[in-house]
């Protein structure tokens, strides 16, 4: 029986607009964005922020050093936040439904403090506040990233349920395969389909 569902964030619960984000960084004069940002795998100090090897302020300072003189910190944050689209009404309704039915919900994401703060605001605006999730397993805070086995094992330890009672949803097949290798029932989400069509048929009754 499935008792807990673990969701990736980017591409699963929130949409990603790569072109808009690149344009936003170009507007503040940060031309290196083309070499550092990817829809799935970051490079340079975008990667070191996501891996927890660089603080939020260190990241902002690094971006500003290669941007237009006088760029405010908040302009860097807003440029990065433009990567994210709010959850759809369908996804927000699904999360509320699952929570009301007693499933424990969790987040497991390669992510960073800047976009996590904006994610929390987007969730709140859609009526699915972070309080609906029992815990967040975020790479920047845990200092380990998917598809490492370690992040899955740490999540299982915290959740405290047998692995077979979990369900992991991700839009990266590499991460799905890593979840399966860690003994967690894991399912690939096609971003062009309703999330409910992936989650609900895979819940074990």
C-alpha angles and dihedrals in degrees: 000000000000112000103163135034123203117202131197110222113212111065092005109056098009129034122237123225105192096174094050091050093049090049091050092054091047089055091061090048097256102140095167090076090091091064098039109041125073131165090244113007122043127205137202116007091343085068094044090052091051092047093051094245092116129045123234092253093047089053093049091049091050092051092046091052088062096038136077113304113266096022107163120233091242092057088060091049092048092049091054092043090056086073089076133075121198118259114269120252088250093056093045091051090049093052092049091047094051092047092049090051091058102256115145109234127206139177122223114179145151093236146132140230095259099054092035090060090051091044090056090053093048090049092050093050089053094051095253103105122188088255088078088068118075093210143351122226103198123175097222092056097038093043091224129093139208131289088040113111088224096070091052093047091049090050092050091049092053095044091051098208130117111270092241089062092060132083122201122198122194137157092219116082089205090059092044089054090049090052091051091048087054089056096254120131100246132184134194116235119213104214091214093064134069110275091226090062088062100039106040099051090050098053108107112224 
